[in-house]
Amino acid sequence: MADGVKKEKLQNWVEHDLVDRFEGRVLGLDMDTALVWGRFQGEAELKGEKLPVMDSLIAATAASHGLFVVTRNTRDLERCHAKVFDPWGGEGDLTKRLGLTHKDEVGKAAGLINQFIAKVQHSVAQSADSSNETAVASQELSHIVSSQSDNI
């Protein structure tokens, strides 16, 4: 495919398909976000740091809308003052919960996720208990069989 055709297809996809697919789900760069971004940049500059432009814009957008950024790139976004969640990180600690108490759909979703994690935690604990009981019973049975075979 010629470069001109590729470029035209990509341009059409960005301007039409992508826009249609994410309509109503893309946050724009509004004045509140721009002010938050400016504050982040100013604070970093006072410390002699330079924040990555795109990461700091994402962080400012999340901050101005009270959102978390879900990403593996926690280092850059945390230094941009973003609330970050890395779903691929951690040790699978089932004792941790999301600390969101908003009454909106995000808060409700966090509550449902916390309920799910609690159920998984309970199931894992029950499985561990059952596994331990099975191991003890197996050892007892092995000991009984061993002592019976000595009597034969």
N, C-alpha and C positions, 0 to 999 in steps of 0.2 A: 504494500500500500504506500503510495507516495506521501511525502511529508505534509504537503498541503491538505490532502484528504484526511490524514491522521489529525492534523491540527483542527480542521473543521469539525470532525466528529467529536473531538475532545471539547472544543468550544461549545458545541451544541449540547453535549452531555452536561457540562457545568452550568450553562445558562438555562436549560430547560429540565432535563431529567433530574438532576441533583436538586434543583430548587423545588420542583414538584414533590420529590420524595421526602424532603425535610420541611415542607411548608408548615409553619406554626410551631416548629421545634428548634429553630435556630435563634439564638439570642444575638441581637445586633449590638454594635458599639454605640451606646447612648452616652449622654452627658455624665450620668452618675458613674458609669464604668470608666470613662475617660478621667474623671477626677480621682477615682480610686487608683487608677493606673499611674497618674501623675504623682500621687502621694507615695506610692510604692517606689517609683523611680527616684523621687527626691530623697526618701529615707535611705535608699541604697547608696545614692551619690554622697550623702553626708558621711557614710561609713567607708567611702572609697571603693565601693563595689559597683559593678555594672550588671544589671539584670538582663537576661535574654528577652528580646522584645516580644516574641510570640508567646513564650511561657508566661511573661508578666501580664500580657493582655488576657490570656486565658485565666490566670489567677485573679485579675481585677474583675473580670466578668463574673466569675464564680463568687467572689467576695461581695460584689454589689447586688447579687441576686440571692445571697445566702445559700450557696450550693457547695457541694464537694466536687473535687476533680478526681475522677477515677482514672488512674494511670499507673504505669510502672515507673514513670519518670518522677519519682517522689522528691529527689534531691533538688532539682531545679525549681519545681513548683513550690516546695516548702520554703525555700529561700525567697520566693516571691509572695510569701504570706498566704498561700492557698491552704484551705482545708483539703487534705489529700487522703485518698483511700487507694491502697494497692491490693487488689483482690488476689494477686499472685504471690504476695509476700506473707510473711508470718509463718508460724508453726502450726496453724490450725487450732489455735487456742479457743476452745468452745466456751470458755468462761467469759469472754469479752462480748460486749453488746454495743450496738450503735447508740450513741448518746443524743439522738434527735427526739425532741418532744413537740415539734411543731404540730399544729392541728391540720395542716394542709396534706396533700397527697404524698409528699415526700416523708413527712412524719408518720403517716399511716403505713407507708411502705416499710419504713424503718422498724415500726412496731411489729409488723408481720414477719419481717426478716428475723427480728429478735426472738419471736415465738418459734419460728422454724429452727433456729440455732439451739434453743432450749430443748426442743424435741429431739434433735439430733444428739445433743449432749446426753440426754436421758437414755436414748437408745444405745449409745456407745457405752455408757456406764453399765446398763443392764447386760450388754454383750460381754463386757469385761468380767462382771460378776459370774455370769453363766460359764464363761471360759475357765475361770478359777475353780468353780465348783466341779466342772468336768475334769479338770486336771487332778483335783484332790480325789475324786471318785476313781479315776483311772489308776492313780497310784495305789489306792486302797485295794482295788481289784487285782492289780499286778502283785501286790504283796500277798493277797489271799491265794492266788493261783500259784505263786512261788512256794508258799508254805504247804499247800496241798500236794504239789508235785514232790516235795521232800518226803511226804508221808507215803508216797506210792512205792 
